[in-house]
Amino acid sequence: MAEFAEASYILNDKKLNKQQRTDKVNNKLADKGYKLHDSSNKDVQLFVNDKTNHAVIAHRGTDFGGRKIAKDVKADLAYMAGKEGEYTKQFKQRASKTKKLIKEINPNTHLTMVGHSYGGASVNHTLLKEPTIRNRVDNVELYNPLLHHAGNSKIHTKRGEKKSDVDDQLDDLITIHRTKNDIASASKPQHGQVRNYNQKEHATKKSNPFRDVFDKVEQLSAHSLKNFI
């Protein structure tokens, strides 16, 4: 599932036009039988495999190659410190888009949600705040997601729902894939099962332009999605 989180970054590649980005994503996932749905945008994507009756919704993470990287990294730090309010608008937009994409697939389609880094945080927030989404999704795979270092987020429940039941539901749905020594996902998660991985050698970078977040090259490499692919 990490390949879908990786594919989500392609939609934010400013060097390509929209059609080129779409073609690149579809070529990347062709051997798996998935296609990017036309209603996808650069932040939330829907990948569908009609033969296996399976769909994946991915939330894009912070793009370290993007033009607004300095601003994005500072916002990530704020989120990790518990200042979730700075993300409220973006999270709501992503949750709304997720709802719309779910309507594009057959109700019987098996649905997975994935996200890396900031994308993992927005998927997690969407599940906490949107009962209709968490009751529709079948499993959730998060890769080194940004986690709060200060408390938990409030769960929105629908009428008749018990918070304890939702806690159990989310624990069953969510799997957090975490590289050892990754600082972004170091806090104890509010929900889900954690699987720890050793860092892959190919994920190591020689330089580190983001010392305000990862003070060592090894920490930046530990956060990389490449550790799971």
C-alpha positions as CSV (number, residue, x, y, z in Angstrom):
1,M,0.0,0.0,0.0
2,A,3.0,2.3,0.4
3,E,3.2,2.6,-3.4
4,F,-0.2,4.4,-3.4
5,A,1.1,7.0,-0.9
6,E,4.2,7.4,-3.1
7,A,2.0,7.9,-6.2
8,S,0.1,10.6,-4.5
9,Y,3.2,12.9,-4.6
10,I,3.3,12.7,-8.4
11,L,0.1,14.7,-8.6
12,N,2.0,17.6,-7.0
13,D,4.8,17.6,-9.5
14,K,4.9,21.2,-10.9
15,K,7.3,20.1,-13.7
16,L,4.5,18.1,-15.4
17,N,1.1,19.2,-16.7
18,K,-2.0,17.5,-15.5
19,Q,-2.2,14.9,-18.2
20,Q,1.5,14.0,-17.8
21,R,1.0,13.6,-14.0
22,T,-2.0,11.3,-14.6
23,D,-0.2,9.2,-17.1
24,K,2.9,8.9,-14.9
25,V,0.7,7.7,-12.0
26,N,-1.2,5.2,-14.1
27,N,2.0,3.8,-15.6
28,K,3.4,3.4,-12.1
29,L,0.5,1.4,-10.9
30,A,-0.3,-0.4,-14.2
31,D,1.2,-3.7,-13.1
32,K,-1.1,-3.7,-10.1
33,G,-4.2,-3.1,-12.2
34,Y,-5.2,0.3,-10.6
35,K,-6.1,3.5,-12.3
36,L,-6.3,7.1,-11.0
37,H,-9.9,8.3,-10.9
38,D,-10.7,11.5,-12.8
39,S,-12.2,13.2,-9.8
40,S,-8.9,13.0,-7.9
41,N,-6.9,16.2,-7.1
42,K,-3.4,16.9,-5.9
43,D,-4.2,16.4,-2.2
44,V,-6.6,13.4,-2.2
45,Q,-6.6,10.7,-4.8
46,L,-8.7,7.7,-5.6
47,F,-7.2,4.6,-7.2
48,V,-9.6,1.9,-8.5
49,N,-9.0,-1.7,-9.6
50,D,-12.3,-2.9,-11.2
51,K,-11.1,-6.5,-11.6
52,T,-10.4,-7.0,-7.8
53,N,-13.2,-4.7,-6.7
54,H,-10.7,-2.8,-4.6
55,A,-10.1,1.0,-4.2
56,V,-7.5,3.0,-2.4
57,I,-7.9,6.6,-1.3
58,A,-4.5,8.4,-0.6
59,H,-3.9,11.7,1.2
60,R,-0.7,13.3,0.0
61,G,1.9,14.2,2.6
62,T,4.3,17.1,2.8
63,D,6.2,17.3,-0.5
64,F,9.8,17.9,0.3
65,G,10.4,18.9,-3.4
66,G,7.6,21.5,-3.4
67,R,7.9,25.2,-3.7
68,K,6.3,25.9,-0.3
69,I,8.5,23.4,1.6
70,A,9.7,25.9,4.3
71,K,6.1,26.9,5.1
72,D,4.9,23.3,5.1
73,V,7.6,22.1,7.4
74,K,6.9,24.8,9.9
75,A,3.2,23.9,9.8
76,D,4.2,20.2,10.4
77,L,6.2,21.2,13.4
78,A,3.2,23.2,14.8
79,Y,0.9,20.1,14.3
80,M,3.4,17.8,16.1
81,A,3.4,20.3,19.0
82,G,-0.4,20.0,19.3
83,K,-1.4,23.2,17.4
84,E,-3.9,21.4,15.2
85,G,-5.9,24.5,14.6
86,E,-3.5,25.6,11.9
87,Y,-4.5,22.6,9.9
88,T,-8.2,22.7,10.5
89,K,-9.2,24.2,7.1
90,Q,-6.9,21.9,5.1
91,F,-8.1,18.9,7.0
92,K,-11.8,19.8,6.4
93,Q,-11.1,20.2,2.7
94,R,-9.5,16.8,2.5
95,A,-12.3,15.2,4.5
96,S,-14.9,16.7,2.1
97,K,-13.0,15.5,-0.9
98,T,-12.7,12.0,0.5
99,K,-16.5,11.9,1.0
100,K,-17.0,12.9,-2.7
101,L,-14.6,10.3,-3.9
102,I,-16.3,7.6,-1.9
103,K,-19.5,8.3,-3.7
104,E,-17.7,7.5,-7.0
105,I,-17.2,3.9,-6.1
106,N,-19.5,0.9,-5.8
107,P,-20.8,0.5,-2.2
108,N,-19.5,-3.1,-2.2
109,T,-15.9,-2.1,-3.2
110,H,-13.3,-2.9,-0.6
111,L,-11.8,0.4,0.5
112,T,-8.4,1.2,1.9
113,M,-7.1,4.6,3.0
114,V,-3.4,5.4,3.0
115,G,-1.2,8.4,3.9
116,H,2.4,9.3,4.7
117,S,3.7,12.0,7.0
118,Y,1.2,14.9,6.8
119,G,-1.0,12.7,4.7
120,G,-1.1,10.2,7.5
121,A,-2.2,13.0,9.9
122,S,-5.0,14.1,7.6
123,V,-6.3,10.6,7.1
124,N,-6.3,10.1,10.9
125,H,-8.1,13.4,11.4
126,T,-10.7,12.5,8.7
127,L,-11.5,9.2,10.5
128,L,-11.8,10.9,13.9
129,K,-14.2,13.6,12.6
130,E,-16.2,11.8,9.9
131,P,-18.3,8.8,11.1
132,T,-19.6,8.1,7.5
133,I,-16.1,7.7,6.3
134,R,-14.8,5.5,9.1
135,N,-17.9,3.3,8.8
136,R,-17.2,2.9,5.0
137,V,-13.5,2.2,5.0
138,D,-12.2,-1.4,5.5
139,N,-8.6,-0.8,6.5
140,V,-6.2,2.1,6.9
141,E,-2.4,2.1,6.4
142,L,-0.4,5.0,7.7
143,Y,3.4,5.5,7.1
144,N,5.4,7.5,9.5
145,P,2.4,9.8,10.1
146,L,2.7,13.1,11.9
147,L,1.5,12.5,15.5
148,H,0.7,14.9,18.2
149,H,3.2,15.4,21.0
150,A,0.5,17.0,23.1
151,G,-2.7,15.1,23.8
152,N,-5.4,13.5,21.6
153,S,-7.9,14.9,19.1
154,K,-11.6,14.8,19.9
155,I,-13.7,12.1,18.2
156,H,-16.9,13.2,16.5
157,T,-19.6,10.5,17.1
158,K,-23.0,10.2,15.4
159,R,-26.2,9.9,17.4
160,G,-26.3,6.6,19.2
161,E,-22.5,5.9,18.9
162,K,-20.4,5.3,22.0
163,K,-16.9,6.7,22.1
164,S,-15.6,3.5,23.4
165,D,-17.0,1.6,20.4
166,V,-15.4,4.1,18.0
167,D,-12.0,3.7,19.8
168,D,-12.2,-0.1,19.3
169,Q,-13.3,0.4,15.7
170,L,-10.3,2.7,14.9
171,D,-7.9,0.4,16.7
172,D,-9.0,-2.4,14.4
173,L,-8.9,-0.3,11.2
174,I,-5.6,1.5,11.5
175,T,-2.1,0.1,11.1
176,I,0.8,2.5,11.7
177,H,4.0,1.6,9.8
178,R,6.8,3.3,11.5
179,T,10.6,3.4,10.9
180,K,12.6,3.2,14.0
181,N,14.1,6.6,14.9
182,D,11.5,8.6,13.0
183,I,10.8,11.6,15.1
184,A,7.5,12.6,13.3
185,S,5.7,9.4,14.4
186,A,7.5,9.1,17.8
187,S,4.5,10.0,20.0
188,K,2.1,7.3,21.2
189,P,-0.7,7.1,18.6
190,Q,-4.3,7.7,19.7
191,H,-5.5,4.6,17.8
192,G,-4.2,1.7,15.8
193,Q,-1.6,-1.0,15.9
194,V,2.1,0.0,15.4
195,R,4.5,-2.0,13.3
196,N,8.2,-1.0,13.5
197,Y,10.7,-1.3,10.7
198,N,14.4,-0.9,10.4
199,Q,15.6,1.9,8.1
200,K,16.6,0.9,4.6
201,E,20.0,1.9,3.3
202,H,18.6,3.3,0.0
203,A,16.5,5.8,1.9
204,T,19.6,7.7,3.2
205,K,20.2,11.2,1.9
206,K,23.7,12.8,1.6
207,S,22.4,16.3,2.4
208,N,19.8,17.6,4.7
209,P,18.1,21.0,3.8
210,F,15.5,20.7,6.6
211,R,17.6,21.0,9.8
212,D,14.8,22.8,11.6
213,V,12.9,19.6,11.6
214,F,15.4,16.7,11.2
215,D,18.7,17.8,12.8
216,K,20.5,14.8,11.4
217,V,20.5,13.3,7.9
218,E,19.7,9.9,9.4
219,Q,16.4,11.4,10.9
220,L,15.3,12.7,7.5
221,S,16.1,9.4,6.0
222,A,14.2,7.5,8.7
223,H,11.1,9.6,7.8
224,S,11.3,8.7,4.1
225,L,8.5,6.7,2.5
226,K,11.2,4.8,0.7
227,N,11.7,2.7,3.8
228,F,8.4,0.9,3.1
229,I,8.8,0.3,-0.7
